[in-house]
Amino acid sequence: MVSVTPEPTPNPNALKFTLDRPATDKPTETFRDGSDPAESPLGARIFALGGVTNVFLTADFVSVTKEPEVEWDTLGPQVVVELQAHFED
């Protein structure tokens, strides 16, 4: 199972999820509303949770930015589950 460690960022609407493996094989990927899910299946998976405005993937972490009214207590654990499920598929 992939190890996922959520970490705060200076932006209260963004969390960094550090992984024990690469999040992408590209230098970076950014997934926003309206992006093609085929271009980033992981980004699409996280975005589908709702309340997400941006997913940024890089070497060993995924940064997720949420809408201000969404609580991390709810969204954070859901992101962890989706990250783990993505790497198990």
N, C-alpha and C positions, 0 to 999 in steps of 0.2 A: 504494500500500500504506500502511496506517495505521502511523504511528510509535508504538512502545510502549516506554516506558522504565521498567523495574522499579526501585523505590526502597525502601529499608528504612523501617520505622516503629519506634516505641518498643517495639511488641509483636513479639517474635521469631517469633510464629506468624502475622503479617500482613505482606503486602507491598502496596505501592501501585504500580499500573501506570498511569503518566501517559500520556495519549493526545494526539494532535494534532487531535482532534475531540471533540465531545460523546459521552459514553458513553451518555447517555439524553436523551430530550426532556422528562423530568420533572425536578423539582428534585432529588430523590434517589430511589433504589430500593434496597431491601434484599431479598436472596434467601436464604432459609434452607431447610434440609431440610424437605420437606413443602409448600413453596410451589408454587403453580401455575405450571408452565413457560410457559404461555401469557402470563402476566403479565410475564415477563422472559425472553425467549429467550436473551439473552446470559448472564444469571445461570444459567439452566438448563444452558447449554452448558459453563460453567466448573464448575458443581457436578457435572456428569456425569463429570468427570475422576476423581473419588474423592478422599477425604482432605480435602475442603473442608467447612468448617463455616458459612461466611458469605461472601456476595458483596455488596458495597456499591458502587453506581454513582452517580456525580454528574457535574457539568459536564464535567470533563476528566480524570477518573481513575476507575479501578476498584480497590477495595481487596478483597483476597482473604485470608481467614483460613483456616488449615489446622489439621488435627489435629496435636498435638505430635509424634507419631511419624513424620509425613511430612516428607521432606526437600525444602527449596526447590530444591536442585540438580536434582531430578527434576521437581517440580511447576511451578516457575517457568517454564521453557521451554515446557511444555505450555500454560500459561495464555497466554503470548505468542502461540503458534500459534493458539489458539482465538479470541483477541481479533482477530488479523489476519484469520482466516477469516470471523469474524462480519461484519466490515465490508466484506469482499470479496463476500459473498453478496448 
